[in-house]
Amino acid sequence: MIIWISSEDQACRSAIGAYGLFVMSNYLLAISWFVITVLLLLGLRKLARSSQALTDEIANYIIAFTRDLADLKDDKIKKLELEAAQLNKLKKNA
């Protein structure tokens, strides 16, 4: 048994196949864009978290530096007061 396909049927099948290919490629393109978008958002979220951690760490270093600076100022002031007291003793003796 031989099935004869007319040229109109072949053209119709070709058009249906081309349309199916077009729809499938657009579907796959939409899925790939969705996957890329999700991956980029996850990467951006991770970057924001690490940026926040870095900002917190910098803030901690600034706080520690200001505390150390205050301690150094206190030590320098005590040292200067001792030197001033010694100079006052020398001035009184002179």
N, C-alpha and C positions, 0 to 999 in steps of 0.2 A: 504494500500500500504506500503510495506516494502522496505526501501532503504538499499541495501547491500553495505557496504564499505569494500573493500578488504584490506588486511593487507598492501599492498604496498601504498594504499591511506592513510591509517592511519599513516604509517611511514613518508610519505611525509608531511602530515599535522602536525605531531609532529615536524619534522625538521623545517618546516616553522614557527611554533609557537615558537620553541626554538630560531631560528634566530631572529624572531621579538622581543622576550624578550631580547635577547642580544643587539640588536640595540637600543631598548627603554631604557635599563639600561645605555648604553653608552651615549645616548642623555641626560638622566636625570643627569648623572654624570657630563657631560660637562656643563650643565646649572647650577648645584650646584657649580661647580668650578668657573664659571663666577660670580655668585652671591657672593661667598665668597671673590673673588678677588676684586670686586667692594666695598664690605663692608670694607675690609682691607685698600684699597686705600683711602676711605673716612675717616677712622679712622686715617690713617697716615697723611692725609692732615690737619685734625683737630689738631692732635698732633703737627704738624709743626707750625701751626698758634699760638697755645698756647705757644710753645717754643719760637717763635719770640716775642710774647708779654712779656714773662718772660725776655728775653734778653734785650728788650727795657726798661723794668722796672729796671733791674739791672744797665743798663747804666745811667738811670736817677738818681738812688741812688748814683752812683759813682760821677756824675757831682755835685750833691747837696753836697756830702761829701767834695769834693775838694773845693767848694765855701766856705763851713763852715770852713774848715781847713785854708783857706786863711784869712778869717775874724778873726779867733782865732789867727793866727800869727800876724796880724796887731794889735790886741788888746794887745797881749803879748809884741810886740815891743814898743808900746806906753807906756805900763806900765814900761818896762825896761828903756826907755828913761827918764821917770819921776823919777824913782829911781836913775838913773845916775845923773840927774840934782840935786836931793836932796843931793846925796853923794858929788857932786862937791861943793855945798854950804857949807856942813859940812867941807870939806877939806879946803876951803878958810877961814872959820872961825877958824879953828884949828891952 
